[in-house]
């Protein structure tokens, strides 16, 4: 991979939120090994934060099930269990489809400008694109759709489920074929949202979520 992969997160407005964003990215990209013991002192030294922001960040990550807390044993990076793939796909198939439908119904003129820009970016995909760039584009597409629902509770829930799905994707990354094609799939989805066609948007999202699960299962 020719460049580091940036993981989208909520905008940081405090040291604890910045620490949260950095540690979350390390967990999703598997830089922090699944199942490994978390050392607060190591994170403090690596990230340059004090103990309080690190602890607050880890508490937030525990509520998202990215960190597991065991009394008297410590904090551990949550394991990546491919058995969770079906459970994730079940909930994403419901919420992502609803999000796509709402995005088609509720997108503002400003939202539509971003949607069209993303379609243009997809149209410009050529062979040999960097994996980091493709994953970055996938994140921006999903994050944009969530924002287009104009429902902060739904967007927050989907960001969390997407993070868990992305961890499984990283686990299989070296074996997943046709990554560019999977990103190009989003064009039909974005076009449906741009056309305010909620039925077509929901159908395209269902196919995408089901296709993601199938491709990952084939690779593991």
N, C-alpha and C positions, 0 to 999 in steps of 0.2 A: 504494500500500500504506500503510495508515494507521499501522502501527507496525512497528518492527524485528522481524525474525524471529530468534528464539533457536534456536541449533543445539545439540541435546543432545550432551554429551560426557562422558567419564569424569570422576569427581569429582577435582578438583585437590588434591593434597596437598603441592605444592611450587611454587616460582615457575616452573620450567620446564614443569610440567604446566598451570599456569594460562596461560602464554604459548602452549603447544600448543593449548589449548582456544580461545583468542581468535583465533589465526591460522587454525586449522582452520575456524572459523566464517566468517572473512573469505574463505577460499578457496571454501567450499561455496556461499556466497551470491553469489559472483562479485564481491564488493567488491574483492578482489585479482584483477585481470583475468587470465583464462587466458592463458598464454604470456608473461606479463610478467616482467621481471627483478625479483627480490626484493632490496630494500635493507634490510640489517640495521639501519642507522642510522635509516631512516625508521620501521621497526617499533619500534625502541627509543623514538623520540620519540613515536610515536602511542600506544603501549601502556604506556609508563612502566616497561619492564623493562630490565635490564642486558643486556650482550652475551651473557653465558654462558647465561641462560635462553632467549634468542631462538635461539641456535645449537643448543641441545639440542632445543628444540621443532621447529626446522626439520629436524634429523636424524630425529626421530620421524616427521614428516610425509613425509619422503622414503621411509621404509620402507613407508608406506601409499600411495605413488605419487601423493600430492597435491602433492609438490614434486619437481622434477627437478634433479639436480646435474650440471653439466658442468665438468670440470677446466679451469681457466684462464679459463673464461667466467663462472662464477657459478651461482647458484641461480635457478630459474625456477618460476613457478606452472605446474603441469601443465596441458596443454591439455585442453579438453573436446571429445572426439572422439565424435560421434554414432555412428561406426562401432563404438565400444565398447559400444553399447547391446545388441546381440545377445549379445556375450560376457558382459556383466553379467547379462542375463536368463537365459542358460544356467546360470550358476553359482547365481544366486538361485533359479531354479526348483527346483534340487536342494536347496540349503541352507535356504531359507525354508520349503519344504514340510516338510522334516524337522523344522525348528524348530517349526512349527505342530503337527505330530503329537506331538512330545515335550512341548510346552506343554500339550496336552490330557491327556497321560498323567501329567505330573509336577507340575502346578500344585498348590501348597499352599493351605490355607484362606486364608492372607493374600494369595496371588496371586489367588485367586478374587474376593476383595473388590475388588481393583483392576480386574479384568476387568469385573465388574458395574458399577463406577463409570464405566468407559470406555463401556460399552454405554449407560448412562443419558445420558452426555454426547453420544453420537452421536444418540440419540433426541431430544435437545433442539436439534439443528441446525435452524435456520430460514434462510430466504432472506436474502441480503445479508451473510452472515458474512464477517468480515475474512479476507483471504488468509493473513495471518500466523498467525491463530488456527487455521485449517484445517491449514496445514503443521505447526504445532506439535502439533496433535492427531495427525496422521499419524505424526510422529516418536515421540510417546509410546506410541502403539499398537504400533509395530514394536519399539521398545526394550523394552516390557513383555513382548511375546511372546518375545523373545530371552532375557530374564531368567528367564522361566518354564521354559526348557529346563533350567535349573540345570546348564548346561555352559558354563563361562567361555570355553573355547576357541572353541566355536561362536558364542557371543554376540559375542566380539571380532571374529571373522571377518565376521559379518553386519553389525556396526556399520560396518566398513570398506566393504563392498560397498554398503551402504545410502547411505553418504556420497557415493560416486561416482554412484549413481543419482540422488541428490538434486541434485547439481551439474547433471546433464543436465536435470532437472526445472526448475531455475531458469533454464536457458538457454531453455526453451520456455514459461516461465510465462505470459507475456503472451498466448500463443496457445492454451494448453490450456483446453478447454471442459469444463464439468461437474466442476469440482474437488470441490465439495460432494458430488456423487453418488459420486465415487471414494472419498471418506472414508466415506460411509454404507455402502459395500460391505463395510467391515470388520465390520459388525454380525454378519453370518452367520458370519464367521471367529471372532469373539470368543464368540459364542453356542455354537459347536461346542466351543471350548476350555473354556467354562464347563460344558458338558455332558459333558466328558471324552470327546468323540467324536473320536478321532484321525483316522479316515478322512474325516469331514466337514471337519475342520479343514484337512487336507492338500489336499482338493479346493478349498475356498474360497481357500486361499492360492495354489494354482496359477492359478485364475481371476484373482485379483488381480494377480499378477506378469505374466501374459500380457496382461491388460487395460492395465496400466501401459505396457508396451512398445508396444502398439498405439496408445494415445492419444498418446504422445510422438511416434511415427513420423508420425502424421497431422498433428501440429502443426509438424513441422520441414520 
